[in-house]
């Protein structure tokens, strides 16, 4: 696959872990575990084929409404995922970034996240953005707060507010907007994910549950993307 044909930035809503487990009549925790393992596989494959940015929706600000047991299981999974990567000497040259409000997470988990971000910051392969305790509206609110503080402190004027300033105040500052959004499980909505960044993104909805989404599915998604005529508002 030629790098020049690839989307530079792919976003994925990893949906369907619980339904995957339910259909197999197994504990939902195993669905989340297999989903986490699949993220490793897909991230490494995306890195190998030359995709530069991969942003995945792992835990939304709304997911706190789930049972305490399930939320706890998801937190443990993220901790294990981060710790596994920390044991890897070169991380496959993947740069790991966590976007979202991590201040709400357990202190130990926050420290693990900070360690993996620091350890991988010089890597030059895929940038893997893991959206955890993330919400698109919350991200925009926080961007507005940052800008408002700059106005309050006389660092900028109201007239200085433009799209670029807002982009630079988001979690994804300095990164290109997603070219392609993939959502698994057949659901056809974006669920408060990257609301600003998805303005001109191509969408692809896949019937498979996330644990079953494989390297060939990613190849097919890329091929579908390549066949589209992106107009960015033009005729």
MOBELQUI-V886593 format. One record per residue. N is the residue number from 1. D_LAST is the distance of its C-alpha to the last C-alpha in whole Angstrom. Layout:
((N | D_LAST) (N | D_LAST))
This chain:
((1 | 29) (2 | 28) (3 | 27) (4 | 24) (5 | 22) (6 | 23) (7 | 22) (8 | 23) (9 | 24) (10 | 25) (11 | 26) (12 | 28) (13 | 29) (14 | 33) (15 | 33) (16 | 36) (17 | 39) (18 | 42) (19 | 41) (20 | 41) (21 | 45) (22 | 45) (23 | 45) (24 | 47) (25 | 50) (26 | 50) (27 | 50) (28 | 46) (29 | 47) (30 | 47) (31 | 44) (32 | 43) (33 | 45) (34 | 43) (35 | 40) (36 | 41) (37 | 42) (38 | 39) (39 | 37) (40 | 39) (41 | 39) (42 | 35) (43 | 35) (44 | 37) (45 | 35) (46 | 32) (47 | 34) (48 | 35) (49 | 32) (50 | 30) (51 | 28) (52 | 29) (53 | 28) (54 | 29) (55 | 29) (56 | 31) (57 | 32) (58 | 36) (59 | 37) (60 | 36) (61 | 37) (62 | 38) (63 | 39) (64 | 43) (65 | 43) (66 | 44) (67 | 48) (68 | 50) (69 | 51) (70 | 47) (71 | 46) (72 | 49) (73 | 48) (74 | 44) (75 | 46) (76 | 48) (77 | 46) (78 | 44) (79 | 47) (80 | 48) (81 | 45) (82 | 45) (83 | 48) (84 | 48) (85 | 45) (86 | 48) (87 | 50) (88 | 48) (89 | 49) (90 | 46) (91 | 43) (92 | 41) (93 | 40) (94 | 38) (95 | 37) (96 | 38) (97 | 36) (98 | 37) (99 | 35) (100 | 36) (101 | 39) (102 | 42) (103 | 44) (104 | 45) (105 | 46) (106 | 49) (107 | 51) (108 | 51) (109 | 48) (110 | 47) (111 | 49) (112 | 48) (113 | 44) (114 | 45) (115 | 47) (116 | 44) (117 | 42) (118 | 44) (119 | 45) (120 | 42) (121 | 40) (122 | 41) (123 | 39) (124 | 37) (125 | 35) (126 | 33) (127 | 33) (128 | 33) (129 | 33) (130 | 35) (131 | 34) (132 | 37) (133 | 38) (134 | 34) (135 | 32) (136 | 29) (137 | 30) (138 | 33) (139 | 31) (140 | 30) (141 | 33) (142 | 35) (143 | 32) (144 | 33) (145 | 36) (146 | 36) (147 | 34) (148 | 37) (149 | 40) (150 | 38) (151 | 38) (152 | 42) (153 | 43) (154 | 42) (155 | 40) (156 | 36) (157 | 36) (158 | 33) (159 | 31) (160 | 31) (161 | 29) (162 | 25) (163 | 23) (164 | 24) (165 | 28) (166 | 27) (167 | 26) (168 | 29) (169 | 31) (170 | 30) (171 | 31) (172 | 29) (173 | 29) (174 | 28) (175 | 27) (176 | 23) (177 | 21) (178 | 21) (179 | 19) (180 | 20) (181 | 22) (182 | 25) (183 | 27) (184 | 30) (185 | 32) (186 | 30) (187 | 29) (188 | 26) (189 | 25) (190 | 25) (191 | 29) (192 | 28) (193 | 27) (194 | 25) (195 | 24) (196 | 22) (197 | 22) (198 | 19) (199 | 17) (200 | 14) (201 | 16) (202 | 16) (203 | 19) (204 | 22) (205 | 25) (206 | 28) (207 | 31) (208 | 33) (209 | 35) (210 | 35) (211 | 38) (212 | 37) (213 | 34) (214 | 35) (215 | 34) (216 | 33) (217 | 30) (218 | 29) (219 | 28) (220 | 27) (221 | 24) (222 | 23) (223 | 23) (224 | 21) (225 | 19) (226 | 19) (227 | 17) (228 | 14) (229 | 11) (230 | 10) (231 | 7) (232 | 9) (233 | 7) (234 | 4) (235 | 0))
